[in-house]
């Protein structure tokens, strides 16, 4: 976990660079504009669908009966606009991550690699098509999981835990690829995904938690990209360093070589 903390501290410093601040603003503003417009245009039909879905569930009526027992009326009805707002915010965050993963991450990776990891060679094959495909599949799976688990949001703790889980899952799956694709080969990526699986997961949960902290959610997507880039490239640098030592000849690793002493010949004493 020390390496995760180091990546987060480096990300904070990098985020304060003017170029990174601008990259933090425009993807999220674009996503908010897109989904704010869509949400306003289709608000009545979507709110009605959410209402019908919720009150068509037996779980909703059970929860409503529990609230009524304690003298609270109409609280479940307030969940309809709340769920709608959370859904739009989640879609905006997903869209911002999609924009960052497909458009912004090359600039982020170049900025960080040039300043902090200049010795790393480009052995990857990052392409817009590959990044787009990874982002599209990840986003689609996340949206499906989001929709399928939405009825469980009626249980208040899960209304926070499930969005956090899906944001973290999407962030990790999308950004670990974008952070490494340019520098790491496919084999190196698989090794790093397996060896540092827990580190990537923890980092995803930490940076995704910023989505619940206003106004930090404005910079959360780009900060996540910066943190994953620092973590991924530092792990790649460590991996290549280990392999370099393992493949070096004994002379390069400082091993002792046997010392050959000159032969000593004895001569009979002269008479």
Number of C-alpha atoms within 10 A of each C-alpha: 10 8 14 20 14 14 21 22 14 17 22 13 10 21 21 11 10 10 13 19 15 14 20 23 16 16 25 25 13 15 22 21 13 15 19 15 12 12 18 9 11 10 14 10 10 15 16 12 12 17 17 12 13 20 15 11 11 10 15 19 14 11 15 18 15 12 15 13 10 8 8 12 12 10 12 18 14 9 16 20 15 10 19 16 14 13 19 18 18 20 18 22 25 25 22 25 29 26 21 27 27 22 15 20 22 18 14 22 22 14 16 18 19 11 9 13 16 10 9 16 12 13 14 16 13 19 14 12 10 15 20 18 14 19 26 15 13 19 24 13 13 21 17 11 14 18 10 10 15 17 18 14 16 16 12 9 10 16 17 12 12 17 24 20 18 22 24 23 20 23 31 24 18 27 30 24 22 29 25 28 24 18 23 25 16 14 10 18 19 12 14 19 16 11 12 14 12 13 17 25 16 15 23 25 19 16 23 27 17 19 21 13 11 10 10 13 20 21 22 25 30 30 25 27 28 28 27 30 26 28 27 29 22 18 17 21 17 12 14 14 11 11 10 12 12 11 10 10 11 12 9 9 12 8 9 8 8 6 6 6 6 6 6 6 5 6 6 5 5 4 3
